[in-house]
């Protein structure tokens, strides 16, 4: 059976091309950042990034160190947003407890922890090299 030709696509973004697609994708990304800002953990990490990103330019001894210091800070925020996305998708499925839902949320949380440990390790090593 054929669908009517005038039917709206389920996701209009899939039909866009070129600059229109990029413009709308940018808008969705900004909406994601605004949604992330509503999460306490992301907000705390973003505020820390406001301090750490400029500090990366002071602490880094060359462009590679500066890029690494800045990258691990941004990585923490990226992983936090992905974790929040996982949690949100699981919560949409339903509020009841399920072992697989718990595993997904725990793994997202573990990813955030690992990114924070990596960030702390890189920054401590850079501080040690600069100060020690």
Residue pairs with C-beta under 8 A, 6 or more apart in sequence:
9 15
13 21
13 24
13 25
13 28
16 24
32 81
35 84
36 42
36 43
36 46
36 77
36 80
36 81
36 84
37 43
37 46
39 80
39 84
41 80
41 84
41 112
42 77
42 80
42 81
42 84
45 76
45 77
45 80
46 77
48 73
49 73
49 74
49 76
49 77
52 69
52 70
52 73
52 123
53 70
53 73
55 69
56 66
56 69
56 70
56 73
57 66
59 65
59 66
59 69
59 123
59 126
59 127
59 130
60 66
60 67
60 68
60 69
60 126
61 129
61 130
65 126
68 122
68 126
69 122
69 123
69 126
72 115
72 118
72 119
72 122
72 123
73 119
75 115
75 118
75 119
76 112
76 115
76 116
76 119
78 115
79 111
79 112
79 114
79 115
80 112
80 115
82 108
82 111
83 108
83 109
83 111
83 112
86 104
86 105
86 107
86 108
87 105
87 108
90 101
90 104
90 105
93 101
